[in-house]
Amino acid sequence: MNFHTKIILHATDFSANAANALEVATDLLNIPSSRLVILHVCDLPTIMNNPKAEDAVALEKERIKEANEKMDKYIKQCF
């Protein structure tokens, strides 16, 4: 059976089940020309949630930093 997978998408919530799914996703990397994309979606503050635009921008930067730190930790734990 020939597979022609190019991109393997792994959406994660950083749970144990997601870590198990990541293990399966990495097994699929044996398929030629494949690559793995790990995705985590999080809520970011908006101006609608915060009356001061400066506060929303600062909070958004902090949330992005936290999400990046979670992703780094997740990847290090899984590999």
Secondary structure, DSSP 4 states (H G I P E B T S, - for coil): ------EEEEE--SSHHHHHHHHHHHHGGGSTT-EEEEE-------TTT-S-HHHHHHHHHHHHHHHHHHHHHHHHHH-
